[in-house]
Amino acid sequence: MEAHLSSHVEDGLLESLNFKPPGASAAYVLETRKVRFFAEASDTFGPNSRVIRFRLVDQAFWEPASSRVQFTIHNKDATNTLKPIAGPLAMFSRIRVFVSGIQVENWDFVGESTVMMDRLKGASRRQNDSIEHHLMTDGTGDAYQAIGASGARKVMLELPCGTTKNEKWMPLSLVAGGVVIEMELADVDQAFDVSAHAADFEIKNVSLLCSMHTIDSSLANSYAKHILGGNSINYHTKSMVVTKHLITGSTFTIPIVRGFSRLCQVYMTLHKRSVSSEKQILDFFSPVNNAVLSTTSDVATYQLSIGSRRWPERPSDSVGEQWLRLREAAGVLYGESEISILPTDFINRKSIVAWDIERVGHQGASHSGLSTKNGDIMTIDVKGSGLGASGDYALIYMVFENLFALRDGSVDVYD
């Protein structure tokens, strides 16, 4: 060991003896402003005015990851409370992001994907995040504080888009027409409990909060010169495409014809829409159907194929393996955090099937997803799903790496 240590290990100055200031300074950032953009065209939205649009125009650098949408929900029912069953993001059905007039993201089925991603958080974080909107009483459940009759509540939400989660700043002065974020409200009953009475609400005082940074003119001019010289600033993000597929039998195959440069993860939720009491955004059906877990109830199998390759090589054939694959895809297999779904809920109405397509994505490597642009068809094979009645369906959530290149007056999008 002495020989190994003497040849491979070097002495370094202990931190307790290092008196240099930690980190590097950033004196070129002259100012940081906490700004608010208001929705275009109107300030009141509901069933008859569903599309909320923000246009971000400024001379500074926008910090996308700082963005939050805030509004006030007014319960118009003078008799009954308005009871949320999910966060305010579940009130929307579609979100689109445009940069220089070019669509860089289009996110459908926002309610279902929001609930799924929220359940993949740890219980403590999920409960703490609810401070921004409807307070939760339990991080593993779906119980939120109701809005009183004729009452109102200010809520805040984080947009799920890769563009608005990006930590790279964007020079809005070089974005022709600015950045446009468009949010479309879903049906009024999607995010609220309507088992006893209909939901009647409207939202007002809609705004987007974010940080804007002013940097030294010489550094800002260097970015402008770079763009005006025909070069680009590239933004690497992750985004999601969600597709819906009707299920007509307990055993089925779903073909997906969609090409991605880098496909990272695929998730699937099953929905027993043939039962009227099932809530579309909440109830993710499990083939076990809340029965006692045994070899007679745990019979479903799942496998994803792209061309000749299969994930896993042998079909997943147990709830235990389904949970393992979900933890792999969610990036929590190695103990960094945990999922807030309780075991008894997982085999009832919070079941999620997942496949991790990345080679080493959760080991710190980037761009390790699989290209599906070579003509291979992606298929998902399921046996023993317990579905098949009229109206039953599956949602497929495909997470992929997205790249858009900001140029002079335009944007190039590569997915």
C-alpha positions in Angstrom: 0.0 0.0 0.0 2.8 2.4 0.8 4.2 2.1 -2.8 0.7 2.7 -4.2 0.1 5.7 -2.1 3.5 7.3 -2.8 2.9 7.0 -6.6 -0.8 7.8 -6.9 -1.6 10.2 -4.1 -0.4 13.8 -3.8 -0.5 16.1 -0.8 -3.0 18.9 -0.9 -3.6 21.9 1.3 -6.2 21.3 3.9 -9.3 23.5 3.7 -8.7 24.5 7.3 -5.4 26.0 6.2 -6.7 27.5 2.9 -7.8 31.1 3.5 -8.8 32.0 -0.1 -12.4 33.1 -0.5 -14.5 30.1 -1.7 -15.7 30.0 -5.3 -15.3 32.6 -8.0 -16.7 36.1 -8.1 -19.1 37.3 -10.9 -18.6 41.1 -10.9 -19.7 41.2 -14.6 -23.3 40.6 -13.4 -24.3 44.2 -12.7 -27.9 43.7 -11.5 -30.5 41.1 -10.8 -34.2 42.1 -11.0 -37.1 40.1 -9.7 -39.7 40.9 -12.4 -43.3 40.0 -13.1 -44.9 39.6 -16.6 -48.7 39.7 -16.9 -50.8 37.6 -19.2 -51.7 39.0 -22.6 -55.2 40.0 -23.7 -57.1 39.3 -20.5 -56.7 38.9 -16.7 -59.7 36.6 -16.1 -59.7 33.0 -17.4 -62.1 30.1 -17.1 -64.3 27.8 -19.2 -65.0 30.5 -21.8 -61.4 31.9 -21.9 -59.0 29.1 -21.6 -55.7 30.2 -23.2 -53.2 32.1 -21.1 -50.3 33.6 -22.9 -47.2 35.3 -21.6 -44.7 37.2 -23.8 -41.2 37.7 -22.2 -39.4 40.7 -23.7 -36.5 42.4 -22.0 -33.0 43.7 -22.6 -31.5 41.5 -19.9 -30.7 37.8 -19.5 -33.7 35.6 -18.5 -33.1 32.9 -15.8 -35.6 30.3 -17.0 -35.3 28.1 -13.8 -36.5 31.0 -11.7 -39.9 31.2 -13.4 -43.1 30.6 -11.6 -46.7 31.3 -12.6 -49.0 32.8 -10.0 -52.8 33.5 -10.1 -55.8 33.7 -7.8 -58.5 31.0 -7.9 -62.0 32.3 -7.1 -64.6 29.8 -6.0 -67.8 31.2 -7.6 -70.0 28.7 -5.7 -71.6 30.5 -2.7 -72.7 27.3 -1.0 -70.0 24.6 -1.6 -66.2 24.5 -1.1 -63.9 23.9 -4.0 -61.8 20.9 -3.2 -58.5 20.3 -5.2 -57.4 16.8 -5.9 -54.0 17.9 -7.4 -51.8 20.9 -7.6 -52.8 23.9 -9.8 -50.7 22.7 -12.7 -53.2 19.9 -13.1 -55.8 22.5 -14.1 -54.1 22.7 -17.6 -54.3 20.4 -20.5 -51.5 21.8 -22.7 -48.4 23.9 -22.5 -46.4 25.3 -25.4 -43.2 27.3 -25.5 -42.2 29.5 -28.5 -38.8 31.1 -28.9 -38.4 33.6 -31.8 -41.8 32.5 -33.0 -40.7 28.8 -33.3 -42.3 26.1 -31.1 -39.6 24.4 -29.1 -41.9 22.5 -26.7 -45.5 21.1 -26.9 -46.7 19.3 -23.7 -50.1 17.6 -23.8 -51.9 15.7 -21.0 -50.4 18.1 -18.5 -52.8 17.0 -15.7 -51.8 13.3 -15.8 -48.1 13.9 -16.4 -48.0 16.5 -13.5 -49.6 14.0 -11.1 -47.2 11.2 -12.2 -44.1 13.4 -11.8 -45.4 14.7 -8.4 -45.7 11.2 -7.1 -42.1 10.4 -8.1 -40.9 13.0 -5.6 -40.2 12.1 -2.0 -43.1 12.6 0.5 -41.4 15.4 2.4 -40.5 17.4 -0.7 -44.0 16.9 -2.1 -45.6 18.2 1.0 -43.2 21.1 1.2 -43.8 22.0 -2.4 -47.5 22.3 -1.7 -46.8 25.4 0.3 -46.7 27.2 -3.0 -50.3 26.2 -3.9 -52.9 24.0 -2.0 -51.5 22.8 1.3 -51.3 19.1 1.7 -52.0 17.2 4.9 -49.9 14.2 3.9 -47.1 13.9 1.4 -48.1 10.4 0.3 -51.8 11.2 -0.3 -53.9 13.4 -2.5 -55.7 15.4 0.2 -55.4 19.2 -0.3 -56.9 22.1 1.6 -60.2 23.2 0.1 -61.2 26.7 -0.9 -64.2 28.0 1.0 -67.5 28.9 -0.5 -67.2 32.3 -2.3 -63.5 32.2 -1.2 -60.3 32.7 -3.2 -56.7 31.5 -2.9 -53.4 32.7 -4.4 -51.4 29.8 -5.9 -48.1 29.4 -7.5 -46.8 26.7 -9.8 -43.5 25.7 -11.5 -43.8 25.0 -15.2 -42.7 21.4 -16.1 -41.1 22.3 -19.5 -37.5 21.7 -20.0 -37.1 25.2 -21.4 -38.3 26.8 -18.2 -36.3 24.4 -16.0 -33.0 25.2 -17.8 -30.3 26.7 -15.7 -28.7 28.5 -18.7 -29.6 32.1 -19.0 -31.2 33.4 -22.2 -30.4 36.9 -23.7 -33.9 38.1 -24.5 -32.5 41.1 -26.4 -31.4 38.6 -29.1 -34.7 36.7 -29.2 -36.8 38.1 -32.0 -40.4 38.5 -30.7 -39.4 37.3 -27.2 -40.2 34.0 -25.5 -43.9 33.1 -25.5 -45.4 30.6 -23.0 -48.9 29.4 -23.8 -51.0 27.5 -21.2 -54.4 26.0 -22.0 -56.9 25.3 -19.3 -58.5 21.9 -19.2 -62.2 21.1 -18.4 -63.3 22.6 -15.1 -63.6 19.2 -13.3 -60.1 17.9 -14.1 -58.3 19.1 -11.0 -61.2 19.3 -8.5 -63.5 16.9 -6.7 -66.8 16.9 -8.4 -68.3 13.8 -6.9 -70.9 15.9 -4.9 -71.2 19.0 -6.9 -69.8 20.7 -10.0 -66.7 22.9 -9.9 -67.4 26.6 -10.5 -64.4 28.9 -10.6 -62.4 31.4 -12.4 -58.8 32.6 -12.2 -57.6 36.1 -12.0 -54.4 38.2 -11.5 -52.4 35.9 -13.7 -48.6 36.6 -13.8 -45.3 35.0 -14.4 -42.5 35.7 -11.9 -38.8 35.3 -12.8 -35.3 36.8 -12.4 -33.6 39.0 -15.0 -29.9 39.6 -15.0 -28.0 42.6 -16.5 -24.4 41.8 -17.4 -21.4 44.0 -18.3 -21.8 45.6 -21.7 -18.6 44.1 -23.1 -19.6 40.6 -22.2 -23.2 41.2 -23.5 -21.7 42.5 -26.8 -19.6 39.4 -27.1 -22.8 37.2 -27.1 -24.5 39.6 -29.6 -21.4 39.4 -31.9 -21.5 35.6 -31.6 -25.1 35.5 -32.7 -24.9 38.2 -35.4 -21.9 36.4 -36.8 -24.0 33.5 -37.8 -23.3 31.3 -34.8 -25.7 29.9 -32.3 -26.2 29.6 -28.5 -27.4 26.0 -27.8 -29.8 25.0 -25.1 -29.9 21.4 -24.0 -33.1 20.4 -22.2 -35.3 17.4 -21.5 -38.9 17.3 -22.6 -41.8 14.9 -22.7 -44.3 13.7 -25.4 -47.4 12.0 -24.1 -49.7 9.9 -26.4 -53.0 8.2 -25.7 -53.9 4.7 -26.8 -57.3 3.0 -26.5 -57.1 -0.6 -25.1 -59.5 -3.2 -26.3 -58.2 -6.3 -24.6 -56.3 -7.5 -21.5 -53.3 -8.4 -23.7 -52.3 -5.7 -26.1 -49.4 -4.2 -28.2 -49.0 -0.5 -28.6 -46.9 0.6 -31.7 -45.3 4.1 -31.4 -44.0 5.7 -34.6 -42.1 8.7 -33.3 -38.4 9.4 -33.8 -36.1 10.9 -31.1 -32.4 11.7 -31.3 -32.0 10.7 -27.7 -34.9 8.8 -26.0 -34.2 8.6 -22.2 -37.2 7.1 -20.3 -40.6 5.8 -21.1 -43.4 5.7 -18.6 -46.9 4.1 -18.9 -50.1 4.5 -16.9 -53.3 2.5 -17.3 -56.7 4.1 -17.0 -60.0 2.2 -16.4 -62.2 4.8 -18.0 -65.0 2.3 -18.3 -65.7 2.8 -14.6 -67.3 6.2 -14.1 -65.9 6.7 -10.6 -62.3 6.6 -11.8 -60.7 10.0 -11.9 -58.7 10.5 -15.1 -55.7 12.3 -13.7 -55.5 10.5 -10.4 -56.4 6.8 -10.9 -53.5 4.9 -12.5 -54.9 1.4 -12.6 -52.9 -1.6 -11.4 -53.7 -5.1 -12.7 -53.5 -6.4 -9.2 -56.5 -4.1 -8.5 -55.8 -3.9 -4.7 -56.1 -7.7 -4.2 -53.8 -9.6 -1.9 -50.5 -9.9 -3.6 -50.0 -13.5 -4.8 -49.1 -15.5 -7.9 -52.8 -15.4 -8.9 -53.1 -11.6 -8.7 -49.6 -10.6 -9.8 -49.8 -11.9 -13.4 -49.2 -8.8 -15.6 -46.1 -8.6 -17.8 -44.5 -5.6 -19.5 -41.9 -5.3 -22.2 -40.7 -2.5 -24.5 -39.0 -3.1 -27.8 -37.2 -0.8 -30.2 -36.3 -2.8 -33.3 -34.6 -6.0 -32.1 -33.7 -4.6 -28.7 -35.9 -5.2 -25.6 -36.2 -3.6 -22.2 -35.9 -5.7 -20.1 -34.6 -8.7 -22.2 -37.2 -10.9 -20.5 -40.6 -9.3 -19.7 -41.1 -7.8 -16.3 -43.4 -10.3 -14.6 -43.9 -9.1 -11.0 -44.9 -6.0 -9.0 -41.4 -6.2 -7.5 -39.7 -5.9 -10.8 -42.1 -3.2 -11.9 -41.1 -1.2 -8.8 -37.4 -1.8 -9.5 -37.7 -0.6 -13.1 -39.6 2.5 -12.0 -36.9 3.4 -9.5 -34.3 2.9 -12.2 -36.1 5.3 -14.6 -36.8 7.9 -11.9 -33.2 7.9 -10.9 -33.7 6.9 -7.2 -32.4 3.4 -7.3 -29.2 4.3 -5.5 -30.8 6.1 -2.6 -30.5 9.7 -3.6 -34.2 10.2 -2.8 -37.4 8.2 -2.7 -40.8 7.9 -4.3 -43.9 9.0 -2.3 -46.2 6.2 -3.5 -47.2 3.8 -0.7 -46.9 0.0 -1.5 -50.6 -0.5 -1.0 -51.4 2.4 -3.4 -48.9 1.1 -6.0 -51.0 -2.1 -6.4 -54.3 -0.2 -6.5 -54.6 3.2 -8.3 -51.1 4.7 -8.3 -49.4 2.1 -10.5 -46.7 3.3 -13.0 -44.8 1.2 -15.4 -41.4 2.5 -16.6 -38.4 1.7 -18.7 -35.0 3.4 -18.4 -33.6 3.6 -22.0 -30.4 5.6 -21.1 -27.2 3.6 -20.9 -25.6 5.5 -18.0 -27.8 8.6 -17.7 -28.1 8.4 -13.9 -24.4 7.9 -13.5 -23.7 11.5 -14.5 -23.3 11.1 -18.2 -25.2 13.1 -20.8 -26.6 12.2 -24.2 -26.7 8.5 -23.3 -30.2 7.9 -24.5 -31.1 5.8 -27.6 -31.7 7.2 -31.1 -35.0 6.1 -32.6 -34.6 7.9 -35.9 -33.1 5.0 -37.8 -36.6 3.6 -38.7 -37.0 1.1 -35.9 -40.5 0.9 -34.5 -41.1 1.1 -30.8 -43.7 -1.3 -29.4 -45.0 -1.9 -25.8 -46.3 -5.4 -25.1 -48.6 -5.9 -22.1 -50.2 -9.2 -20.9 -52.8 -9.5 -18.2 -53.5 -5.8 -17.9 -57.1 -6.2 -16.6 -58.3 -3.6 -19.1 -60.2 -4.0 -22.3 -63.7 -2.6 -21.6 -65.0 0.3 -23.7 -63.2 3.6 -22.9 -60.1 2.0 -21.2 -56.8 3.5 -22.4 -53.1 3.8 -21.7 -51.0 6.9 -21.6 -47.3 6.7 -22.8 -44.9 9.3 -21.5 -41.7 9.6 -23.5 -38.9 11.6 -22.0 -36.3 12.8 -24.5 -33.3 15.1 -24.8 -34.2 18.3 -26.7 -31.9 20.8 -28.3 -32.7 24.2 -29.7 -30.1 26.6 -31.2 -30.8 30.3 -30.8 -29.7 32.2 -33.9 -30.1 35.7 -35.3 -33.8 36.1 -35.8 -34.7 32.4 -35.6 -34.3 29.1 -33.7 -33.4 25.6 -34.9 -35.0 22.7 -33.0 -33.6 19.2 -32.8 -35.4 16.5 -30.9 
